[in-house]
Structures are given as structure tokens and as C-alpha cells.
Amino acid sequence: MVEGARLESEYTSKTYHGFESHTCHQKNQNLMMPAYYLMVIAVVGMATGLSMKETANRPLKGATPAASDIQEAKEILGEHYDNIEQKIEDIDQEIADLQAKRSRLVQQHPRIND
């Protein structure tokens, strides 16, 4: 009985993600090759996962906001416009800061023309 189990496990190939461990082990004479293969695939998967941008709670590109009635749609549109106005104000402030910084630098170096 033990002899039959040993023969069965020795000659039966197990498949891990479409890769036959018996064939891999037989070619390389290394019992750990399936484990190495899985570790490499795990590293590739981890690198892929870490390089992806988080998109949770964001609408899909080109998707319109979902509203159940006209009033809710108006509120969503109003929030969107407020957000755009805030971004414009932030950009205007950044431009003013950069212009002030440029003026200070020009004053420090009189040879620079406006």
C-alpha cells in the first residue's frame, strides 16, 4: 500500500497555475522550483498592485453623477461648480505667490530684465 502511494505521488504531476510541478522539478532536479515559480508570480502581482492608482469612491471617466431626482442633481452640480471655483482660486494664489517670488529674485539680481 505504501509502495503504491509512493509510486502514485512520484509519477503524478500536480498543476499550479497551469505549470506542471513534476515537469519543472524533473528538468531542474530541484524540488523547490514550483515554490520559486509561485514566489516570482507573487512578486509580479505585488508590483502590479502597488503601481495601480486607487480609484475607490471616484466616478468612472465619462460617467455622469448618479442622482435620484432633479433636486439632488442640482446639488451635485452645485458642489461640482464650487469645487471648480476653489481649484481656480488655489491656482490664482499659486500664480500670485510665484510672481512675488520672481519679483524678489529679480530684485536680488539687478542684471535680470523683466
C-alpha positions in Angstrom: 0.0 0.0 0.0 2.8 2.4 0.9 4.7 1.4 -2.2 1.7 2.2 -4.4 1.2 5.6 -2.7 4.9 6.4 -3.3 4.7 5.5 -6.9 1.5 7.4 -7.4 2.9 10.6 -5.8 6.2 10.2 -7.7 4.6 10.0 -11.1 1.5 12.1 -10.7 2.1 15.7 -11.8 0.3 18.5 -9.9 -0.7 21.6 -11.7 -0.1 25.0 -10.1 -1.4 27.9 -12.2 -1.1 26.0 -15.4 2.5 24.9 -14.6 3.3 21.3 -14.1 5.5 20.9 -11.0 6.6 17.4 -11.8 8.0 18.5 -15.2 9.6 21.6 -13.7 11.2 19.5 -10.9 12.3 16.8 -13.4 14.1 19.3 -15.7 15.9 21.2 -12.9 16.4 18.4 -10.4 15.1 20.9 -7.7 12.0 20.1 -5.7 11.6 23.8 -4.8 11.1 25.0 -8.4 7.3 25.2 -8.1 7.7 27.3 -4.9 10.2 29.6 -6.7 7.8 29.9 -9.6 4.9 30.9 -7.3 7.2 33.4 -5.4 8.2 35.1 -8.7 4.5 35.3 -9.8 3.6 36.8 -6.3 6.3 39.5 -6.7 5.0 40.4 -10.2 1.5 40.6 -8.8 2.5 42.7 -5.8 4.4 45.1 -8.1 1.4 45.4 -10.3 -0.9 46.0 -7.4 1.3 48.7 -5.9 1.7 50.5 -9.1 -2.0 50.9 -9.7 -3.8 54.0 -8.7 -6.6 53.9 -6.1 -10.0 54.6 -7.7 -12.3 53.8 -4.9 -15.2 56.3 -4.4 -14.4 58.1 -7.6 -16.7 58.2 -10.6 -15.6 56.5 -13.8 -14.2 58.6 -16.6 -17.1 60.0 -18.7 -19.7 58.8 -16.1 -22.4 61.2 -15.1 -23.1 61.6 -11.3 -26.0 59.4 -10.2 -28.9 61.4 -8.8 -32.3 60.1 -7.8 -34.1 63.3 -8.6 -33.7 66.8 -10.1 -33.0 68.5 -6.7 -30.2 66.1 -5.9 -28.8 66.6 -9.4 -28.7 70.3 -8.9 -26.9 69.9 -5.5 -24.3 67.6 -7.1 -23.8 70.2 -9.9 -23.5 73.0 -7.4 -20.9 71.1 -5.5 -19.0 70.4 -8.7 -19.0 74.2 -9.6 -17.9 75.0 -6.1 -15.0 72.6 -6.4 -14.0 74.1 -9.8 -14.1 77.6 -8.3 -12.0 76.5 -5.3 -9.4 75.0 -7.7 -9.3 78.2 -9.7 -8.8 80.2 -6.5 -6.0 77.9 -5.5 -4.3 78.2 -8.9 -4.6 82.1 -8.7 -3.0 82.0 -5.3 -0.1 79.9 -6.6 0.4 82.3 -9.5 0.5 85.3 -7.2 3.0 83.5 -4.9 5.2 82.6 -7.9 5.0 86.2 -9.2 6.0 87.6 -5.8 8.9 85.1 -5.6 10.0 86.1 -9.1 10.0 89.8 -8.1 12.1 89.1 -5.1 14.6 87.1 -7.2 14.7 89.9 -9.8 15.4 92.5 -7.0 18.3 90.3 -5.8 19.8 90.1 -9.2 19.5 93.5 -10.9 21.0 92.3 -14.2 17.9 90.2 -14.9 15.4 92.1 -17.1 11.7 91.8 -16.7 
